[in-house]
Amino acid sequence: MVFVGQVQGVGFRWTAQATARDVGATGWVINERDGSVTMEVQGTDTQISEFFGKFDRSYARYRIQYEIYDKYDMAIDPEETEFVVRFVGRD
């Protein structure tokens, strides 16, 4: 998924990581140079639903706005065993 809006400098990646770990989802998240954030979340339908519910609630009290600009389904990568924060130029 690609998120746009107020998604950098607000703890977006770290909140995504904590939320994914809380629901048992795997994947990664990274800030892009253009100001967007790209994220891959893997898990069951229930885990994905729980992830987005908790993630949205994490930002409900803040006045930040973001939207999912692009989304697509992909095959599960069995090699992914956790949810990590990636850094541009290092991964």
C-alpha positions as a LaTeX table, in Angstrom:
\begin{tabular}{lrrr}
\hline
Residue & $x$ (\AA) & $y$ (\AA) & $z$ (\AA) \\
\hline
Met1 & 0.00 & 0.00 & 0.00 \\
Val2 & 1.10 & 3.55 & $-0.58$ \\
Phe3 & $-0.05$ & 6.15 & 1.94 \\
Val4 & $-0.07$ & 9.86 & 1.19 \\
Gly5 & $-0.92$ & 12.90 & 3.29 \\
Gln6 & 0.51 & 13.69 & 6.70 \\
Val7 & 2.42 & 10.42 & 7.00 \\
Gln8 & 6.00 & 11.43 & 7.73 \\
Gly9 & 7.18 & 12.93 & 11.01 \\
Val10 & 4.15 & 11.64 & 12.97 \\
Gly11 & 5.39 & 8.21 & 14.09 \\
Phe12 & 3.55 & 6.51 & 11.23 \\
Arg13 & 6.12 & 3.74 & 10.66 \\
Trp14 & 6.63 & 3.00 & 14.34 \\
Thr15 & 2.88 & 2.91 & 14.98 \\
Ala16 & 2.46 & 0.55 & 12.03 \\
Gln17 & 5.19 & $-1.71$ & 13.41 \\
Ala18 & 3.72 & $-1.82$ & 16.93 \\
Thr19 & 0.23 & $-2.43$ & 15.58 \\
Ala20 & 1.36 & $-5.21$ & 13.23 \\
Arg21 & 3.28 & $-6.93$ & 15.98 \\
Asp22 & 0.26 & $-6.61$ & 18.29 \\
Val23 & $-2.01$ & $-8.46$ & 15.85 \\
Gly24 & 0.65 & $-10.93$ & 14.66 \\
Ala25 & 1.00 & $-9.56$ & 11.13 \\
Thr26 & 4.29 & $-9.45$ & 9.24 \\
Gly27 & 5.68 & $-7.13$ & 6.58 \\
Trp28 & 7.48 & $-3.82$ & 6.38 \\
Val29 & 7.03 & $-0.05$ & 6.13 \\
Ile30 & 9.29 & 2.64 & 4.64 \\
Asn31 & 9.28 & 6.42 & 4.17 \\
Glu32 & 9.73 & 7.34 & 0.52 \\
Arg33 & 11.68 & 10.34 & $-0.71$ \\
Asp34 & 8.51 & 11.84 & $-2.25$ \\
Gly35 & 6.86 & 12.14 & 1.20 \\
Ser36 & 4.68 & 9.04 & 0.90 \\
Val37 & 4.94 & 5.85 & 2.93 \\
Thr38 & 4.92 & 2.37 & 1.39 \\
Met39 & 3.77 & $-0.56$ & 3.52 \\
Glu40 & 3.34 & $-4.29$ & 3.07 \\
Val41 & 1.20 & $-6.09$ & 5.65 \\
Gln42 & 0.85 & $-9.88$ & 5.60 \\
Gly43 & $-1.53$ & $-11.96$ & 7.65 \\
Thr44 & $-4.92$ & $-13.56$ & 7.77 \\
Asp45 & $-8.01$ & $-11.56$ & 6.83 \\
Thr46 & $-8.71$ & $-11.22$ & 10.56 \\
Gln47 & $-5.19$ & $-9.95$ & 11.30 \\
Ile48 & $-5.37$ & $-7.41$ & 8.47 \\
Ser49 & $-8.77$ & $-6.20$ & 9.64 \\
Glu50 & $-7.53$ & $-5.91$ & 13.23 \\
Phe51 & $-4.41$ & $-4.09$ & 12.02 \\
Phe52 & $-6.38$ & $-1.39$ & 10.23 \\
Gly53 & $-8.88$ & $-1.01$ & 13.06 \\
Lys54 & $-6.14$ & $-0.53$ & 15.66 \\
Phe55 & $-4.00$ & 1.58 & 13.35 \\
Asp56 & $-6.89$ & 3.96 & 12.61 \\
Arg57 & $-7.74$ & 4.23 & 16.31 \\
Ser58 & $-4.10$ & 5.11 & 17.06 \\
Tyr59 & $-4.47$ & 8.27 & 14.97 \\
Ala60 & $-8.09$ & 9.11 & 15.79 \\
Arg61 & $-7.12$ & 11.68 & 18.42 \\
Tyr62 & $-4.69$ & 13.49 & 16.14 \\
Arg63 & $-5.62$ & 15.80 & 13.32 \\
Ile64 & $-3.51$ & 14.10 & 10.72 \\
Gln65 & $-4.94$ & 13.08 & 7.40 \\
Tyr66 & $-3.80$ & 10.25 & 5.22 \\
Glu67 & $-5.24$ & 8.01 & 2.58 \\
Ile68 & $-4.30$ & 4.81 & 0.84 \\
Tyr69 & $-3.23$ & 5.97 & $-2.60$ \\
Asp70 & $-2.60$ & 2.54 & $-4.06$ \\
Lys71 & $-3.25$ & $-1.02$ & $-2.87$ \\
Tyr72 & $-2.82$ & $-4.46$ & $-4.34$ \\
Asp73 & $-2.95$ & $-8.06$ & $-3.14$ \\
Met74 & 0.07 & $-10.30$ & $-3.43$ \\
Ala75 & 1.14 & $-13.80$ & $-2.47$ \\
Ile76 & 2.28 & $-14.40$ & 1.11 \\
Asp77 & 6.06 & $-14.40$ & 1.52 \\
Pro78 & 6.82 & $-17.28$ & 3.92 \\
Glu79 & 10.29 & $-15.84$ & 4.54 \\
Glu80 & 8.83 & $-12.82$ & 6.37 \\
Thr81 & 8.59 & $-13.57$ & 10.05 \\
Glu82 & 8.15 & $-10.10$ & 11.56 \\
Phe83 & 7.13 & $-6.54$ & 10.74 \\
Val84 & 10.09 & $-4.18$ & 10.27 \\
Val85 & 10.74 & $-0.52$ & 9.64 \\
Arg86 & 12.91 & $-0.05$ & 6.58 \\
Phe87 & 15.02 & 2.97 & 5.75 \\
Val88 & 15.56 & 4.49 & 2.27 \\
Gly89 & 19.03 & 3.69 & 1.00 \\
Arg90 & 19.69 & 0.95 & 3.56 \\
Asp91 & 17.41 & $-1.92$ & 2.47 \\
\hline
\end{tabular}
